[in-house]
Amino acid sequence: MSDQQIFAALSDILELERDLLRSGRAAEAAALIEDKLIALQNFEAVVESRRLGGASLETRRAIERIIQMAEENASHMEAIRHGIRRAIQRLESLNTNAQVGSYGRGGARLSFSNATGSFSRKA
């Protein structure tokens, strides 16, 4: 496989990953991990085997583009993770703020955790 084919293969995977992340399909993007790792290993082998200072302008631009796409995808993934964490926090706060209990004779709320006496199951 030529250097340009290796760069193109990784670039294609990163573009697909970007499109999936932008559309909120993180699970499908995660499914690309095996192909992405193989493409990254091939990419790293090319980069390690050559002196990049003497590389052609086309090669340097391809490498810069790949690095930029990988950084952008990482930002998209971090935004998705942040959104998921915030959603979990909101759901947890709903749970902690919920009143679970009953009402006393005077209309005061009685939490089951602080309740004494007996409660009827019928409303």
Long-range contacts (C-beta under 8 A, 24 or more apart in sequence): 1-42, 3-46, 3-50, 3-59, 4-58, 4-59, 4-62, 6-39, 6-42, 6-43, 6-46, 7-43, 7-46, 7-59, 7-62, 7-63, 7-66, 9-39, 9-42, 10-36, 10-39, 10-40, 10-42, 10-43, 10-66, 11-62, 11-65, 11-66, 11-69, 13-39, 14-66, 14-69, 14-70, 14-73, 15-69, 17-73, 18-69, 18-72, 18-73, 18-76, 21-73, 21-76, 21-77, 21-80, 22-76, 24-80, 26-77, 26-80, 29-77
